[in-house]
Amino acid sequence: MAIRRIIRMGHPLLREVARPLAPEEIGSDEVKRLLGDMVDTLHDYGGIGLAAPQIGESVRLAIIEIPGGATRYGELAPMSLGVFINPTIEVVDAAASGYWEGCLSVPGLRGYVERPQHIKVRYLNEQGEAQEIELTGFPATVFQHEFDHLDGKLYLDRISDTRLLAFEHEYERYLLPQTEG
Ligand code: NI
């Protein structure tokens, strides 16, 4: 497996609608290799999610791994590494709340994005089995962020107030929500 280069905002591939994986592709050597590369790349860059288009592969595949404990998003319940193929999102409750999002394809920036906080996701796992998972709060935001990449969207497209877009350094200095303790 290999660490791949993450393409950045401005690369046209990040704006494409990715194609679904066909059932016979899931489990193939090629997709296994791609998944291995994605995991290595995510761990090397140190993110919580990565979509295949971010390493230049325009297919509907994303991985998500949320570390537990205290993070800049507050106290989080951990979510072990998951593989999400051809995912779809159903909004269960449209009530939205916001987080300061970042993206490995938009390095150095943070932006405040409001998204629905209760969703249901249907997807195929690595074995091609149909799965569904219901998510609330921060994980719901993470999944929506990652799956937006499969539709050629970046979190910047969803910022409703561009005054809430900042460089990381200034975000940490002036804007970081104060946590208790
Ligand atoms: Ni991203």
Boltz pocket constraint, residues with backbone or C-beta under 6 A from the ligand:
constraints:
  - pocket:
      binder: B
      contacts: [[A, 49], [A, 102], [A, 103], [A, 104], [A, 105], [A, 145], [A, 146], [A, 149]]
      max_distance: 6.0
